Amino acid sequence: MMLFLKIAFLNVLRNYRRTIITVLAIVFGSVSLIVFGGFVESMYDGLRESLIRSQLGHIQVFQNGYSENGSVDPEKYLLPADAVEKIMEILEKQPEIKVATQRLNFSGLLSNGKTSMGVFGTGMDADKEAIMNSAVSILDGEDLFADDTDGALIGSGLAGNLKIKVGDYLTLLSSTADGAVNAVDVKVSGIMTTGTKELDDRLIRANLAHIKNLMYTDNITRIVVLLDDTANTEMMKQRLTDLFAQNNLDLEIKTWTDLAGFYHKVVKMFNNIFGFIKIIVMVIVVLGIANTMMMAVMERTTEIGTIRAMGNTRGEIILLFLIESAYLGIIGGISGIVLGVLAAKGITAAHFMMPPPPGSTDGLPVSIMVVRSFLLEAFVLGLLAAVLSSVYPAFKASRLKIIDALRFV
């Protein structure tokens, strides 16, 4: 066996031009998979963290039944003030939780005195939301502070439609928790963007106390939790479920992944695209290497006849060609990993910008993550493609008749 390994290695080095062409085909495939896979993974990571830090948090706590009936009759599924106090006590004792903030959802009409537009918004704890909403950008004015009693942040699209600016006073009209109608004045403290156009066209955020006055209630819609690490989400959900049950709290816990329907659709779409690209790359590499190996069989016909005449079996001929292709796959795979990592880091360091994707307002920096699983996958696919592509040429070489092979010129 050691002799076959040595002969196969020498054959790889003997025709260096053919070896370089074959290795380049494998390198091309490996680099393509590493770079595109890293880009997709970076996009997933950016989208996930943006959703968590602009809207969803890692975990949300609701009154039990809210997800099923809250959209129809939200007032009946608000969290009572006494339950909120117990929940906050439990959350504040968890070391993995960076911040837990209360939110009260509302919808209504926002008017500048001449024009009114339908809006949806949130009453929030301004100090805690400043930590929670790190992905929200203030385009004009300043962030909301707790002492801005009647202050509000307005989405950039909404501000543009109503032609309002920082410092303007607006009238916010909404239904109370009892079904009556109430209105309050709000002052535009800042104009913000979440990066999502649909939200920016309708979104308003104000201090929680002001929205409670608007809706005549001390209850809230939900408590949003931000963790120190996204990887702790499921563990924390299970722990909170147990703690709430021990304290006789009838609650509903949702993680960011339960609430991020758009994220999962994007992931599914790009996973399908990535799978299709893998197939294309695999076919290109296999065809390229198969062509090279067929040329090797034709060039070495007399050599193959000599080896067979010396008593080597057809199986040993096949094994010799498979070992050669394995060497090519290993060399190409390792080279592809090195060049793929360098390409990923180089593209990321160049700080290229992509135009805003559909539904977004901000462009995205091109970032390529180096993912270990993709490095391994690229190496395995390169090796597998090299071996598979040599099966037919190896079989064809083993079927050559000794007499014909020795006479081949």
C-alpha positions in Angstrom: 0.0 0.0 0.0 2.9 2.4 0.8 4.3 1.8 -2.6 1.0 2.8 -4.2 0.9 5.9 -2.1 4.4 6.8 -3.2 3.8 6.1 -6.9 0.5 8.1 -6.9 2.2 11.1 -5.3 5.1 11.0 -7.8 2.5 10.8 -10.6 0.8 13.9 -9.2 4.1 15.8 -9.3 5.2 14.4 -12.7 2.8 16.4 -14.8 2.7 19.7 -12.8 0.7 21.6 -15.5 -2.2 19.1 -15.3 -1.9 19.1 -11.5 -2.2 22.9 -11.3 -5.2 22.9 -13.6 -7.0 20.3 -11.5 -6.1 22.0 -8.2 -7.3 25.3 -9.5 -10.7 23.8 -10.3 -11.0 22.5 -6.7 -9.7 25.8 -5.3 -12.3 27.7 -7.3 -15.1 25.6 -5.9 -13.8 25.8 -2.3 -13.3 29.5 -2.3 -16.8 30.1 -3.9 -18.4 28.0 -1.1 -16.4 29.7 1.7 -17.0 33.2 0.5 -20.7 32.9 -0.4 -21.4 30.8 2.7 -19.7 33.3 4.9 -21.6 36.2 3.2 -24.9 34.4 3.8 -24.0 33.6 7.4 -23.0 37.3 8.0 -26.3 38.4 6.6 -28.2 36.0 8.9 -26.3 37.3 11.9 -26.8 41.0 11.0 -30.5 40.5 10.3 -31.0 38.5 13.5 -29.2 41.0 15.7 -30.9 44.0 14.1 -34.4 42.5 14.7 -33.4 41.6 18.3 -32.0 45.0 19.1 -34.6 47.2 17.3 -37.9 45.3 17.9 -38.0 41.9 19.4 -35.4 41.5 22.2 -34.4 37.9 22.9 -37.5 37.0 25.0 -40.9 38.5 25.4 -43.3 37.8 28.2 -47.1 38.1 27.7 -50.3 37.3 29.5 -51.2 33.7 28.6 -53.4 33.7 25.5 -52.1 36.9 24.0 -50.5 35.4 20.9 -53.8 33.7 20.0 -56.4 36.4 21.0 -54.3 39.5 21.7 -54.6 40.9 18.2 -58.5 40.8 18.4 -59.0 41.9 21.9 -55.6 43.2 23.2 -57.1 45.0 26.3 -58.2 41.7 27.9 -54.7 40.3 27.6 -52.6 43.1 29.2 -50.3 42.1 32.0 -51.7 43.4 35.4 -49.5 45.8 37.4 -49.1 43.4 40.4 -48.0 40.5 38.1 -45.5 42.9 36.3 -43.9 43.7 39.7 -43.4 40.0 40.4 -42.1 39.3 37.0 -39.6 42.1 37.1 -38.3 40.9 40.5 -37.6 37.4 39.0 -36.0 38.9 35.8 -33.7 41.2 37.7 -32.2 38.3 39.6 -31.0 36.5 36.4 -27.3 37.3 35.7 -27.7 36.5 31.9 -30.3 39.3 31.5 -28.8 42.7 30.5 -32.1 44.6 30.6 -35.8 43.9 31.0 -38.2 46.6 29.9 -41.9 47.1 29.9 -43.9 48.1 26.7 -47.5 49.1 26.1 -48.6 48.8 22.5 -51.2 51.2 21.1 -52.6 52.3 17.7 -54.4 55.4 16.7 -54.2 58.6 14.7 -51.4 61.2 14.7 -52.3 64.7 13.6 -50.2 67.8 12.9 -53.4 70.0 12.9 -54.0 69.6 9.2 -53.3 66.0 8.3 -53.9 62.8 10.3 -52.3 59.4 9.7 -52.9 56.0 11.2 -50.0 54.9 13.5 -49.0 52.1 15.7 -46.5 52.6 18.5 -45.1 51.7 21.9 -45.0 53.2 25.3 -41.7 52.4 26.8 -39.1 52.9 29.5 -36.8 55.4 27.8 -33.7 54.6 29.9 -33.9 50.9 29.4 -34.9 51.1 25.7 -31.7 53.1 25.0 -29.8 49.9 25.9 -32.3 47.6 24.2 -32.7 49.4 20.9 -29.0 49.8 19.9 -30.0 49.1 16.3 -32.3 52.1 16.1 -30.7 55.2 14.7 -31.7 58.8 15.5 -31.5 60.8 12.3 -32.5 64.2 13.8 -33.0 65.5 17.3 -32.1 63.3 20.3 -33.1 60.1 21.9 -36.0 59.9 24.3 -35.3 60.5 28.0 -37.3 59.7 31.0 -37.8 63.3 32.0 -39.3 64.1 28.5 -42.8 63.5 29.8 -44.6 64.2 26.5 -41.6 63.4 24.2 -41.9 61.0 21.3 -39.7 59.5 18.7 -41.2 59.5 15.2 -40.3 57.2 12.3 -38.6 58.9 9.4 -41.2 58.0 6.9 -44.0 59.1 9.2 -42.2 62.4 9.8 -41.8 62.9 6.0 -45.4 62.2 5.3 -46.7 64.6 8.0 -44.0 67.2 7.1 -43.0 67.5 10.8 -39.6 68.4 12.4 -38.0 68.1 15.8 -39.8 70.3 18.4 -43.2 70.2 16.7 -46.2 69.4 18.9 -48.7 66.7 17.6 -52.0 65.3 18.7 -52.1 61.5 19.4 -55.6 60.0 19.4 -56.2 56.4 20.6 -58.7 54.1 22.3 -58.4 53.6 26.0 -58.3 50.2 27.6 -62.0 50.6 28.4 -62.9 51.3 24.8 -63.3 55.1 25.1 -61.4 57.6 23.0 -58.7 59.8 24.4 -56.1 62.2 23.0 -52.8 63.7 24.3 -50.2 66.1 22.9 -46.7 64.8 22.1 -43.6 66.7 21.3 -41.2 65.4 18.6 -37.9 64.7 20.5 -36.3 62.9 17.6 -36.8 61.3 14.2 -35.6 57.7 14.0 -35.1 54.8 11.7 -35.3 51.1 12.4 -33.9 50.2 9.0 -37.3 48.8 7.9 -39.4 51.1 5.7 -42.8 49.7 6.7 -42.1 50.4 10.4 -40.6 53.9 9.8 -43.8 54.9 7.9 -46.1 54.3 10.9 -44.0 54.0 14.1 -44.1 56.3 17.1 -42.5 55.7 20.5 -43.2 57.6 23.6 -42.6 57.4 27.4 -44.6 54.6 29.1 -46.2 56.9 31.7 -47.6 59.2 28.9 -49.1 56.3 27.0 -50.6 54.8 30.2 -52.3 58.2 30.6 -53.5 58.0 27.0 -55.0 54.6 27.5 -56.2 55.0 31.1 -54.4 51.9 32.3 -51.6 50.8 34.6 -51.2 47.5 32.8 -48.8 46.8 30.0 -48.7 44.6 26.9 -45.4 42.8 27.4 -42.0 42.7 29.0 -39.1 42.5 26.6 -35.8 40.9 27.7 -32.3 41.4 26.3 -29.7 38.8 27.1 -26.0 39.0 27.2 -25.7 36.4 24.4 -28.2 35.2 21.8 -27.0 31.6 22.4 -28.5 31.7 25.9 -32.1 32.3 24.6 -33.5 28.7 24.8 -31.8 28.1 28.1 -33.3 31.3 29.6 -36.7 30.5 28.2 -36.8 27.2 30.0 -35.5 28.7 33.2 -38.1 31.5 33.2 -40.9 29.0 32.4 -40.0 27.0 35.5 -39.6 30.1 37.7 -42.9 31.6 36.6 -44.7 28.3 37.2 -43.2 28.1 40.7 -44.6 31.6 41.4 -48.1 30.8 40.0 -47.8 33.2 37.2 -49.9 32.3 34.2 -47.7 33.7 31.4 -46.7 33.1 27.8 -43.1 33.3 26.8 -41.9 33.9 23.2 -38.4 33.9 22.0 -37.1 36.1 19.1 -37.2 33.1 16.8 -40.9 32.5 17.6 -41.7 36.1 16.6 -39.3 36.6 13.6 -41.3 35.2 10.7 -39.6 37.4 8.2 -36.1 36.2 9.4 -37.0 32.6 8.9 -38.4 33.2 5.3 -35.1 35.0 4.4 -33.1 32.1 5.9 -35.1 29.5 4.0 -34.8 31.4 0.7 -31.0 31.8 1.0 -30.5 28.2 2.1 -32.2 27.0 -1.0 -30.0 29.4 -3.1 -26.9 28.2 -1.4 -27.8 24.6 -1.9 -28.3 25.2 -5.6 -24.9 27.0 -5.9 -23.3 24.0 -4.2 -24.7 21.7 -6.8 -23.5 24.0 -9.7 -20.0 24.3 -8.2 -19.8 20.5 -7.6 -20.8 19.8 -11.2 -18.2 22.3 -12.6 -15.4 20.8 -10.5 -16.3 17.2 -11.3 -16.4 17.9 -15.0 -13.2 19.8 -14.9 -11.3 17.1 -13.0 -12.9 14.2 -15.0 -11.6 15.8 -18.2 -8.1 16.1 -16.7 -8.1 12.5 -15.5 -9.3 11.2 -18.9 -6.4 13.0 -20.5 -4.1 11.4 -17.9 -5.4 7.9 -18.9 -4.7 8.6 -22.6 -1.2 9.9 -21.9 -0.3 6.9 -19.7 -1.9 4.1 -21.7 1.5 2.4 -22.3 2.4 2.8 -18.7 -0.9 1.2 -17.6 -0.2 -1.7 -19.9 3.3 -2.2 -18.4 1.9 -2.1 -14.9 -0.7 -4.7 -15.8 1.9 -6.9 -17.5 3.9 -6.9 -14.3 1.0 -8.7 -12.6 -1.0 -5.8 -11.0 -4.7 -6.3 -11.0 -7.4 -4.1 -12.4 -8.5 -3.2 -8.9 -5.0 -2.0 -8.2 -5.1 0.2 -11.3 -8.4 1.7 -10.1 -6.9 2.2 -6.6 -3.8 4.0 -8.1 -6.0 6.6 -9.9 -8.3 7.1 -6.9 -5.3 7.8 -4.7 -3.9 10.3 -7.2 -7.3 12.1 -7.3 -7.4 12.0 -3.5 -4.0 13.7 -3.3 -5.3 16.4 -5.8 -8.4 16.8 -3.6 -6.4 17.2 -0.4 -4.0 19.8 -2.0 -6.9 21.7 -3.7 -9.0 21.6 -0.5 -6.3 22.9 1.8 -5.3 25.6 -0.8 -9.0 26.5 -1.2 -9.4 26.9 2.6 -6.4 29.2 2.8 -7.4 31.4 -0.1 -11.0 31.4 1.0 -10.1 32.7 4.4 -7.9 35.3 2.9 -10.6 36.4 0.4 -13.2 36.6 3.2 -11.0 38.7 5.4 -9.9 40.9 2.4 -13.4 41.6 1.2 -14.6 42.4 4.8 -11.6 44.7 5.3 -12.4 46.6 2.1 -15.7 47.9 3.6 -17.7 47.6 0.4 -21.4 48.7 0.7 -24.4 47.1 -0.7 -27.6 49.0 -1.6 -30.6 48.8 0.7 -32.4 45.4 0.3 -36.2 45.5 -0.4 -38.1 46.9 2.5 -35.1 48.5 4.2 -33.8 52.1 4.2 -30.1 51.6 5.0 -27.3 50.0 2.9 -25.4 47.1 4.3 -21.6 46.7 4.6 -20.4 43.6 2.8 -19.1 41.3 5.5 -17.8 37.7 5.1 -17.8 35.5 8.2 -15.2 32.7 8.4 -17.4 29.8 9.5 -15.6 26.6 10.5 -18.3 24.3 9.3 -18.1 25.9 5.8 -14.3 25.4 5.8 -14.7 21.7 6.6 -17.6 21.4 4.1 -15.5 23.1 1.3 -12.6 20.7 2.0 -14.9 17.6 2.0 -16.7 18.6 -1.2 -13.4 19.3 -2.9 -12.0 15.9 -1.9 -15.3 14.2 -2.8 -15.5 15.9 -6.2 -11.9 14.8 -7.0 -12.5 11.2 -6.1 -15.9 10.9 -7.8 -14.6 12.5 -11.0 -11.8 10.0 -11.3 -14.0 6.9 -10.9 -14.9 6.6 -14.6 -11.4 7.3 -15.9 -9.9 4.9 -13.4 -12.4 2.2 -14.4 -11.7 2.9 -18.1 -7.9 2.6 -17.4 -8.4 -0.7 -15.6 -10.3 -2.2 -18.6 -7.6 -1.6 -21.1 -6.2 -4.8 -22.7 -2.6 -5.3 -21.9 -1.5 -6.1 -25.5 -3.4 -3.0 -26.9 -2.0 -0.8 -24.2 1.6 -1.8 -24.8 1.2 -1.2 -28.5 -0.4 2.2 -28.0 1.6 5.1 -29.5 
